[in-house]
Amino acid sequence: MIDETLNNTDVKCILQKISGDTNLSDNKITLPANPANDNLFQKMLRKFNGTNAPSIAFKGENLGTNYLGQTRSFDNGNILEIVINTNNTSNLFNEATLIHELLHAFMLNDLKNWHMLQWDPATGVPTLAYNLPTICENNDFNSNIPEEHLAAVICMHIKKIMNLQTGEIHPYWMEEIFGLPYFDTQTYADALANFLHQNHDWNNETQGWQTNMANQFGFNWKYEVSEYATMTALMKTNYFHNWLNTKDIANFPLQVNDRYKNFPYYTQNFIPKGSFDLSVLIPAKDSCN
């Protein structure tokens, strides 16, 4: 369901495009009848079509400048709300946020089914179950079975999201999950970047911006920008900083042109965790059509 708070917004337009909505006259998402050519977004949406699946509601709110989106539930996961910041900037950023939050919803529903999390009824925010280590010990999850895959990799990598001695949960545990293995790609983050690379309407961006990105990143610039857009939501994770060490960020130009922000001279030495601004790679606000 698309809430009326997204009416007449670029977010709704983008949502209908990437979902392949076949009926644009209502506020429901009608997926194509044949799932054979589904993209990642459509595949995940279909998971919420079953009789025992929770409902999904896409909403718009002004979340300020610190959040691009949020996935929450006020009824223990029976209805999942994907809230997109309507104070956002570009189509690419909105698209990255939509797929990021739907992936959250997909993950959280799997974890709920295995009793691995609970929801705060006041804020709608999910948190991992305090007895997660016991759940992992008592279940032999198989990562090759789709319904068990996420539970299996969380149990295998539990130390990345929880201190087993104190029971303290990593404050950005949901984002850390994006760095865990995901079937036929290296990580969940890779799956998201691949989606943006393959589905974003690159031709709708200005020729000047496309040229700047090609000059900066070379022939593979579309994937590189998709990867950086993906990582904007993961900057407070250990996974992000491990990824950052693989990038030749010291050679970023200090300035592109007057229309776009300067590219900071990034180094690990003076950038504290979480303050890295990748949004400078994202084009200016444009219209969805």
C-alpha positions in Angstrom: 0.0 0.0 0.0 1.2 3.5 -0.8 0.1 6.0 1.8 -1.5 9.3 0.7 1.5 11.1 2.3 3.4 10.1 -0.8 0.9 11.4 -3.3 2.3 13.8 -5.9 5.9 13.0 -4.8 8.9 11.8 -6.8 9.2 9.0 -4.2 5.9 7.6 -5.3 6.8 7.9 -8.9 10.1 6.1 -8.3 8.4 3.4 -6.2 5.9 2.7 -9.0 8.7 2.5 -11.6 11.0 0.1 -9.8 8.2 -2.1 -8.6 6.8 -2.3 -12.2 3.4 -1.3 -10.9 0.9 -2.2 -13.6 -1.9 0.0 -12.2 -0.9 3.6 -11.6 -4.4 4.8 -10.9 -4.6 3.6 -7.3 -2.4 3.5 -4.1 -1.7 -0.2 -4.3 1.3 -1.8 -6.0 0.2 -4.3 -8.6 3.2 -6.4 -9.6 3.6 -7.8 -13.1 1.7 -11.1 -13.5 4.8 -13.0 -14.6 7.6 -13.1 -11.9 10.2 -14.6 -14.3 11.9 -11.3 -14.9 11.6 -9.8 -11.4 14.3 -7.5 -10.2 15.4 -7.6 -6.5 12.8 -5.1 -5.4 9.9 -7.0 -7.0 11.2 -10.4 -5.6 11.1 -9.0 -2.1 7.7 -7.4 -2.5 6.3 -10.7 -3.6 7.4 -12.2 -0.3 4.8 -10.0 1.4 1.9 -11.3 -0.8 1.4 -14.6 1.0 -1.6 -15.2 3.3 0.6 -15.3 6.4 2.9 -12.4 5.4 2.8 -9.0 7.0 1.4 -6.0 5.2 3.7 -3.4 3.8 2.9 0.3 3.9 5.1 2.9 2.2 4.8 6.4 3.8 6.3 9.8 3.5 7.5 11.9 6.5 10.0 14.8 7.0 12.6 12.9 9.0 14.9 15.8 9.2 18.5 15.7 7.9 19.8 12.7 9.8 17.6 9.9 8.3 16.8 9.0 4.7 14.3 6.4 5.7 13.1 4.1 8.5 11.4 0.7 8.7 9.1 0.3 11.8 6.1 -1.6 13.2 3.8 -0.8 16.0 2.0 -4.2 16.1 4.9 -6.6 16.5 5.6 -6.9 12.8 2.1 -7.6 11.4 2.2 -4.3 9.5 5.6 -3.0 8.4 5.8 0.7 7.7 8.6 1.9 5.3 8.9 5.6 5.9 10.8 7.6 3.3 12.1 11.1 4.1 10.2 13.5 1.8 12.9 16.1 2.5 15.3 14.1 0.3 17.3 15.1 -2.7 17.7 13.1 -5.9 16.0 10.2 -7.6 19.1 8.1 -7.1 19.1 8.7 -3.4 15.4 8.0 -3.1 15.8 4.8 -5.1 18.7 3.7 -2.9 16.6 4.4 0.2 13.6 2.5 -1.0 15.5 -0.7 -1.8 17.5 -0.3 1.5 14.4 0.0 3.6 12.6 -2.8 1.8 15.6 -5.0 2.3 15.3 -4.1 6.0 11.7 -5.2 6.0 12.6 -8.4 4.3 15.3 -9.1 6.9 13.2 -8.1 9.9 10.3 -10.4 8.8 12.7 -13.3 8.5 14.1 -12.6 12.0 10.7 -12.2 13.5 9.7 -15.7 12.1 12.6 -17.2 14.0 11.8 -15.2 17.2 15.1 -13.3 16.9 13.8 -9.8 17.5 11.1 -7.8 19.1 9.5 -4.4 18.4 9.2 -1.5 20.7 5.4 -0.7 20.7 6.1 3.0 21.5 8.6 3.8 18.8 8.1 0.9 16.3 11.9 0.3 16.4 13.1 -3.4 16.3 15.8 -4.8 18.5 17.4 -8.2 18.6 16.2 -10.7 21.1 18.4 -10.8 24.3 18.5 -14.6 24.0 19.8 -14.6 20.4 22.9 -16.7 21.3 20.6 -19.4 22.8 18.4 -19.4 19.7 21.5 -19.9 17.6 22.7 -22.8 19.8 19.3 -24.5 19.7 18.8 -24.3 16.0 20.8 -25.8 13.1 20.0 -23.1 10.5 21.0 -23.9 6.9 22.3 -21.0 4.9 21.4 -22.8 1.6 17.7 -22.7 2.5 16.2 -19.3 1.6 13.9 -19.1 4.7 16.9 -19.9 7.0 19.7 -18.0 5.2 19.6 -14.8 7.2 19.2 -16.6 10.5 22.2 -18.8 9.6 24.6 -16.1 8.6 23.6 -14.0 11.7 24.4 -17.0 13.9 27.7 -17.5 12.1 28.7 -13.9 12.4 26.9 -13.1 15.7 30.1 -11.4 17.2 29.8 -8.7 14.6 26.4 -7.5 16.0 26.5 -8.5 19.7 29.0 -8.6 22.5 28.5 -12.2 23.8 30.1 -11.4 27.2 27.9 -8.4 28.0 24.9 -9.1 25.8 25.3 -5.6 24.4 23.9 -5.2 20.9 25.8 -3.1 18.3 23.7 0.2 18.0 23.8 -0.2 14.2 23.2 -3.9 14.0 20.7 -3.7 11.2 23.2 -1.9 9.0 26.0 -4.3 10.0 23.8 -7.1 8.5 24.3 -5.5 5.1 27.9 -6.7 5.3 27.0 -10.3 5.8 27.0 -13.0 3.0 24.1 -13.0 0.7 23.6 -16.0 -1.6 25.1 -15.4 -5.0 26.7 -12.0 -4.2 29.3 -11.2 -1.7 27.1 -9.3 0.7 23.6 -7.8 1.1 25.2 -4.4 0.3 26.5 -5.8 -3.0 23.0 -7.0 -3.9 21.7 -3.5 -3.3 24.4 -1.8 -5.4 23.8 -4.3 -8.2 20.1 -3.4 -8.2 20.9 0.3 -8.5 23.4 -0.3 -11.2 21.0 -2.3 -13.3 17.7 -0.4 -12.6 18.5 3.3 -12.1 17.5 5.6 -15.0 21.0 6.9 -15.7 19.9 8.6 -18.9 17.7 10.9 -16.8 20.7 12.4 -15.2 22.3 15.5 -16.7 25.0 15.0 -19.3 27.4 17.2 -17.3 27.0 15.0 -14.2 27.4 11.8 -16.2 30.6 13.2 -17.7 32.0 14.2 -14.3 31.3 10.7 -12.9 32.9 9.0 -16.0 36.0 11.2 -15.6 36.2 10.4 -11.9 35.5 6.6 -11.9 36.2 5.5 -15.5 34.2 3.2 -17.7 32.6 1.4 -14.7 31.3 4.7 -13.2 27.7 3.6 -13.0 28.5 0.7 -10.7 30.9 2.8 -8.6 28.3 5.5 -8.0 25.7 2.8 -7.2 28.2 1.3 -4.6 28.9 4.7 -3.0 25.1 5.5 -2.9 24.6 2.2 -1.1 27.3 2.9 1.4 25.8 6.3 2.5 23.5 4.4 4.9 26.2 2.2 6.3 28.7 4.8 7.4 28.5 4.1 11.1 29.3 0.4 10.7 32.6 -1.5 10.9 31.7 -3.0 7.5 31.8 0.5 5.9 35.3 1.3 7.3 36.6 -2.0 6.1 35.2 -1.2 2.6 36.6 2.3 2.7 40.1 0.8 3.1 39.7 -0.8 -0.3 39.1 2.5 -2.1 41.5 4.8 -3.8 39.9 7.8 -2.1 43.0 9.9 -1.8 42.8 10.7 -5.5 39.3 12.3 -5.4 39.4 15.8 -7.0 38.7 18.7 -4.7 36.1 20.2 -6.9 33.9 19.0 -9.8 32.1 22.2 -10.9 30.0 25.0 -9.5 26.7 23.0 -9.6 27.9 20.2 -7.3 29.5 20.2 -3.9 33.2 19.8 -3.4 34.6 16.3 -3.0 36.3 16.2 0.4 39.9 14.9 0.5 39.1 11.6 2.2 41.6 9.9 4.4 41.2 7.5 7.3 43.4 9.7 9.4 41.1 12.6 10.1 37.6 11.4 9.3 35.9 10.0 12.5 33.5 7.1 12.1 30.1 8.2 10.8 31.1 11.6 9.5 32.0 10.6 6.0 29.8 12.5 3.5 29.3 10.3 0.4 26.2 12.3 -0.6 28.5 14.6 -2.7 28.5 11.9 -5.3 24.7 12.1 -5.8 23.3 14.3 -8.5 21.1 17.3 -7.7 17.4 16.9 -7.2 15.6 16.0 -10.4 12.1 15.0 -11.4 10.8 11.4 -11.8 9.1 10.8 -15.1 
